[in-house]
């Protein structure tokens, strides 16, 4: 199995309103104060995934209501780095998984 293509994205003034393209893992190296995500349309009959790694400064993250979380809904906290990954469940519904993969030490 091939790893997804990786791309770096930037945020202006700590804010990012972004549409995730399928089968690409995005990395946002800047710390975000505000993140709003949506998904590129999926092709029926094909497996697709969406992924992003980011760090929040405030914990403000907006995702489509069509995301169903595996196990538990994430609680986004400031100064933590998150990895979010999604797959299509069909009919504009997505299954999401998340993990805290780092913490920013501001000392």
TORRODREN-295141 format. One record per atom (N, C-alpha, C, O, CB): z, x, y. Coordinates in steps of 0.02 Angstrom, whole numbers, padded with zeros to 5 digits, always signed. Glycine has a CB too. Layout:
<nodes>
ZXY
...
</nodes>
This chain:
<nodes>
+00000+00042-00059
+00000+00000+00000
+00000+00044+00062
+00038+00092+00066
+00061-00048+00000
-00042+00028+00109
-00046+00066+00171
+00009+00046+00220
+00026-00013+00224
-00115+00057+00202
+00035+00094+00256
+00083+00079+00308
+00046+00047+00366
-00013+00061+00377
+00121+00144+00331
+00080+00003+00404
+00046-00028+00461
+00030+00024+00514
+00064+00075+00521
+00089-00084+00491
-00022+00010+00552
-00040+00052+00609
+00018+00050+00658
+00050-00001+00666
-00107+00027+00643
+00032+00106+00692
+00086+00109+00740
+00058+00121+00810
+00011+00160+00819
+00136+00165+00722
+00087+00086+00859
+00066+00094+00929
+00128+00094+00973
+00177+00060+00959
+00018+00038+00950
+00124+00132+01027
+00178+00134+01077
+00160+00087+01134
+00102+00083+01155
+00189+00206+01103
+00209+00050+01158
+00198+00005+01215
+00249+00021+01269
+00304+00045+01255
+00203-00070+01193
+00231+00007+01332
+00276+00021+01387
+00295-00043+01423
+00260-00094+01420
+00243+00070+01437
+00352-00040+01456
+00377-00098+01493
+00383-00080+01566
+00403-00024+01583
+00446-00121+01464
+00366-00127+01609
+00374-00117+01681
+00441-00142+01703
+00459-00200+01689
+00318-00152+01720
+00479-00101+01736
+00546-00119+01763
+00592-00147+01708
+00634-00190+01722
+00538-00170+01819
+00584-00123+01647
+00627-00145+01592
+00612-00213+01564
+00650-00239+01523
+00697-00145+01616
+00556-00243+01585
+00538-00310+01561
+00473-00306+01522
+00426-00271+01541
+00531-00360+01618
+00471-00343+01466
+00411-00344+01425
+00399-00414+01399
+00440-00443+01364
+00418-00294+01366
+00341-00441+01418
+00317-00505+01392
+00255-00487+01352
+00203-00469+01381
+00301-00559+01450
+00259-00491+01285
+00208-00459+01244
+00188-00503+01185
+00230-00537+01155
+00234-00392+01219
+00123-00501+01169
+00097-00534+01110
+00087-00482+01056
+00047-00436+01064
+00030-00572+01125
+00124-00489+01001
+00117-00442+00945
+00052-00456+00908
+00037-00513+00890
+00177-00449+00897
+00013-00403+00897
-00048-00409+00857
-00030-00397+00784
+00016-00359+00769
-00103-00358+00880
-00065-00431+00740
-00048-00426+00669
-00062-00357+00641
-00108-00322+00661
-00087-00478+00629
-00018-00339+00592
-00024-00278+00553
-00019-00214+00595
-00048-00163+00578
-00089-00278+00516
+00018-00218+00650
+00032-00160+00692
+00108-00158+00703
+00139-00209+00718
-00006-00163+00760
+00137-00099+00694
+00208-00090+00711
+00212-00059+00780
+00186-00004+00792
+00245-00045+00657
+00244-00095+00826
+00249-00071+00895
+00316-00036+00906
+00367-00055+00878
+00242-00129+00943
+00314+00017+00946
+00374+00053+00967
+00376+00053+01042
+00329+00075+01075
+00375+00126+00938
+00430+00027+01070
+00440+00027+01143
+00493+00079+01159
+00553+00066+01149
+00460-00045+01169
+00473+00137+01184
+00522+00190+01197
+00567+00177+01257
+00621+00208+01262
+00486+00255+01208
+00548+00133+01303
+00591+00118+01361
+00643+00065+01343
+00631+00022+01301
+00549+00095+01421
+00701+00070+01374
+00754+00021+01363
+00736-00043+01401
+00716-00041+01459
+00823+00049+01386
+00743-00100+01367
+00722-00164+01395
+00782-00205+01419
+00833-00209+01386
+00683-00203+01343
+00774-00235+01478
+00823-00283+01502
+00803-00354+01484
+00845-00399+01482
+00832-00276+01578
+00738-00363+01471
+00712-00430+01455
+00651-00422+01410
+00604-00387+01427
+00694-00469+01520
+00653-00456+01353
+00597-00453+01305
+00578-00523+01284
+00621-00562+01262
+00616-00410+01245
+00515-00539+01289
+00488-00603+01267
+00428-00589+01222
+00380-00556+01244
+00469-00650+01327
+00429-00614+01160
+00376-00600+01112
+00341-00663+01090
+00370-00717+01087
+00404-00564+01052
+00277-00655+01075
+00237-00707+01043
+00193-00672+00991
+00192-00611+00988
+00194-00749+01095
+00156-00711+00950
+00117-00683+00896
+00043-00697+00906
+00023-00751+00928
+00139-00712+00830
+00002-00647+00891
-00071-00657+00888
-00085-00706+00831
-00050-00705+00780
-00109-00589+00877
-00135-00747+00839
-00152-00796+00787
-00165-00762+00721
-00193-00707+00717
-00214-00837+00808
-00143-00795+00668
-00152-00771+00600
-00217-00799+00571
-00238-00854+00590
-00091-00791+00556
-00248-00762+00526
-00307-00787+00491
-00285-00822+00427
-00252-00791+00385
-00356-00729+00475
-00302-00886+00418
-00283-00922+00358
-00308-00887+00295
-00364-00863+00292
-00309-00994+00360
-00264-00884+00245
-00283-00853+00182
-00273-00778+00178
-00286-00748+00126
-00353-00869+00168
-00251-00747+00233
-00241-00674+00234
-00167-00660+00249
-00136-00693+00290
-00287-00640+00286
-00140-00609+00215
-00071-00589+00229
-00069-00549+00294
-00111-00504+00304
-00041-00547+00170
-00022-00565+00337
-00015-00529+00400
+00059-00516+00413
+00102-00553+00390
-00047-00568+00459
+00071-00463+00452
+00140-00449+00473
+00139-00426+00545
+00088-00403+00571
+00173-00395+00427
+00196-00434+00578
+00206-00413+00647
+00271-00375+00650
+00319-00394+00616
+00205-00474+00697
+00275-00322+00690
+00336-00281+00691
+00344-00247+00758
+00296-00229+00791
+00334-00228+00634
+00408-00238+00778
+00422-00204+00841
+00491-00170+00836
+00537-00196+00805
+00421-00253+00901
+00496-00111+00867
+00559-00074+00873
+00572-00066+00947
+00528-00045+00985
+00556-00003+00837
+00633-00084+00969
+00649-00082+01040
+00725-00074+01050
+00764-00086+01004
+00624-00146+01076
+00744-00054+01110
+00814-00048+01130
+00827-00095+01188
+00787-00097+01235
+00833+00026+01149
+00882-00132+01186
+00898-00178+01241
+00953-00147+01285
+00996-00111+01261
+00921-00246+01213
+00949-00163+01349
+01003-00143+01394
+01050-00202+01407
+01107-00192+01428
+00974-00117+01461
+01026-00263+01395
+01067-00323+01408
+01073-00369+01349
+01118-00411+01346
+01039-00361+01466
+01029-00363+01301
+01029-00408+01243
+00989-00471+01253
+00995-00517+01213
+01099-00426+01226
+00947-00474+01306
+00907-00533+01320
+00840-00528+01283
+00796-00490+01303
+00896-00541+01396
+00833-00569+01229
+00772-00569+01189
+00751-00641+01177
+00792-00682+01155
+00782-00531+01121
+00688-00657+01192
+00662-00724+01181
+00607-00721+01128
+00559-00682+01134
+00635-00756+01247
+00614-00762+01077
+00565-00766+01023
+00543-00837+01013
+00579-00884+01032
+00593-00737+00957
+00484-00848+00984
+00461-00916+00972
+00511-00954+00927
+00541-00925+00883
+00392-00916+00940
+00518-01018+00940
+00563-01060+00900
+00537-01068+00829
+00574-01092+00785
+00572-01128+00932
+00476-01049+00816
+00446-01056+00749
+00468-01000+00702
+00447-00999+00644
+00371-01057+00754
+00510-00953+00726
+00536-00899+00683
+00596-00925+00644
+00644-00951+00673
+00555-00836+00725
+00593-00917+00579
+00649-00932+00534
+00676-00866+00511
+00639-00824+00484
+00628-00979+00473
+00741-00854+00520
+00770-00789+00504
+00796-00788+00432
+00828-00835+00409
+00826-00772+00552
+00781-00733+00398
+00808-00721+00332
+00881-00702+00339
+00898-00658+00379
+00767-00664+00294
+00924-00734+00304
+00996-00722+00301
+01032-00748+00363
+01069-00797+00358
+01010-00648+00292
+01022-00718+00422
+01059-00739+00481
+01018-00727+00544
+00976-00681+00546
+01127-00702+00486
+01030-00768+00595
+00998-00756+00659
+01026-00692+00690
+01086-00680+00685
+01008-00817+00707
+00983-00652+00722
+01009-00591+00754
+01050-00608+00816
+01037-00657+00851
+00951-00545+00773
+01099-00568+00829
+01138-00571+00892
+01122-00505+00927
+01147-00452+00907
+01217-00581+00879
+01082-00510+00979
+01060-00450+01013
+01114-00426+01061
+01140-00465+01101
+00994-00462+01051
+01131-00362+01056
+01182-00332+01098
+01152-00275+01139
+01103-00243+01118
+01242-00306+01055
+01182-00263+01197
+01158-00210+01241
+01165-00141+01208
+01211-00130+01168
+01196-00211+01308
+01119-00097+01225
+01121-00026+01205
+01114-00016+01129
+01139+00033+01102
+01184+00005+01228
+01080-00062+01096
+01066-00054+01025
+00991-00057+01014
+00954-00092+01049
+01103-00109+00983
+00969-00019+00964
+00898-00018+00946
+00888-00062+00886
+00923-00057+00836
+00874+00055+00933
+00838-00106+00891
+00824-00155+00839
+00754-00145+00810
+00708-00123+00845
+00831-00226+00866
+00748-00162+00747
+00683-00166+00714
+00676-00239+00692
+00717-00265+00655
+00678-00117+00653
+00623-00271+00715
+00607-00340+00696
+00541-00339+00658
+00494-00305+00678
+00604-00387+00758
+00538-00378+00605
+00477-00383+00566
+00467-00456+00546
+00515-00491+00529
+00478-00337+00503
+00405-00479+00547
+00389-00549+00535
+00329-00554+00488
+00285-00512+00489
+00375-00586+00601
+00329-00606+00447
+00270-00624+00407
+00257-00699+00419
+00302-00737+00436
+00281-00609+00330
+00194-00717+00409
+00174-00787+00420
+00195-00830+00361
+00186-00810+00303
+00098-00792+00432
+00222-00889+00375
+00236-00939+00324
+00184-00994+00326
+00189-01043+00289
+00306-00968+00333
+00134-00987+00370
+00082-01038+00379
+00102-01089+00431
+00161-01095+00448
+00068-01073+00313
+00053-01125+00457
+00065-01178+00506
+00108-01155+00565
+00155-01191+00584
+00098-01238+00472
+00093-01098+00594
+00131-01071+00651
+00205-01064+00638
+00246-01078+00681
+00120-01116+00711
+00223-01044+00578
+00292-01032+00559
+00297-00961+00532
+00253-00938+00496
+00317-01084+00506
+00352-00926+00551
+00359-00856+00533
+00428-00843+00504
+00477-00873+00524
+00347-00812+00594
+00430-00796+00455
+00494-00774+00427
+00509-00706+00459
+00467-00661+00457
+00491-00769+00349
+00568-00700+00488
+00587-00638+00521
+00646-00605+00487
+00692-00638+00463
+00603-00651+00593
+00645-00538+00486
+00701-00498+00465
+00716-00449+00521
+00672-00431+00559
+00686-00461+00397
+00778-00427+00525
+00797-00383+00579
+00850-00333+00555
+00884-00345+00506
+00823-00422+00640
+00855-00279+00592
+00905-00228+00577
+00921-00190+00640
+00878-00178+00682
+00881-00180+00521
+00985-00171+00648
+01005-00125+00700
+00992-00056+00672
+01020-00038+00619
+01081-00135+00723
+00951-00016+00706
+00935+00050+00679
+00961+00107+00722
+00948+00165+00707
+00861+00056+00670
+00996+00090+00775
+01024+00142+00819
+01066+00113+00874
+01064+00053+00888
+00969+00184+00848
+01104+00157+00905
+01146+00136+00961
+01141+00189+01015
+01145+00249+01000
+01220+00125+00939
+01133+00167+01077
+01128+00213+01134
+01198+00229+01158
+01237+00184+01172
+01085+00182+01191
+01213+00293+01163
+01278+00315+01188
+01270+00333+01261
+01238+00383+01278
+01306+00376+01146
+01300+00294+01305
+01293+00305+01378
+01347+00349+01407
+01360+00345+01467
+01292+00240+01414
+01378+00390+01369
+01432+00434+01394
+01405+00496+01424
+01443+00538+01447
+01481+00452+01339
</nodes>
